[in-house]
């Protein structure tokens, strides 16, 4: 009962945050309506280029998740890894953490991959991704300060705190006996690192794939702001992408709506673009990403659901009964 109450409260907070964010963004855009004239500068080729580049990052994420899952316990086909990652992005657009829940349930149902190990695999992804982006954030902050004499002390402090925290987890790998959501997340990250730390080739592969994903994201950002008629240096787009990658881990609202935009706007001076243009570009990127989300993502979701249904039928297990059991198991462990 207490667990259900906590889940209910979490959902209320998530949707309340989402509504507040949407209202604030609409109000801000209404007061800066003149920025929409920049949309006339965009040409179709830029939109096509961005739409083609965005799924590449989903491919990198799918490969990373497959590598970690394969190293822990279970070999999964690359096709399932890809479909799961596209489904993950699709569900996260509408339900905060919906993608992670679905992936955990699917892997358990189809491959008998323990949910505890799935959560640990997420932790492995988080600790490498966060530490890599935090390190790049600090380095880029220093380079931009030397070049342009601008910096954001608060953002630099966050980068440093995340990097120190990640290294402490790597060195100490604590395990807390607590039902507290935050402490359970720390346990998952710590367990994830323990599972992969001895596999040096795996860590190198994940690091390289993360760098490729960061470079691809930076290219996308460069194209979108240039298409809006805004001058931005490629180094600054890497800084922009570093912030976005770290914020996406938080996922407090569906698809990180508003949280990502707000932090990017807060960093506008360092990025070198006005906060109004940052918001317009970020929303444009979000809109274009819906092309792959609502096509490839939706198709992936229906394909995986069909596989689950077929699996349940062959095992004579009622769909709802099995799904409810797995959901309860997932909620108990996360």
Helices and strands as residue ranges (DSSP letters): H 2-31, G 33-41, H 44-72, H 78-92, H 98-111, H 115-148, H 153-172, H 181-196, H 200-227, H 234-250, G 254-256, H 259-266, H 268-271, H 275-292, I 293-297, H 298-314, H 319-333
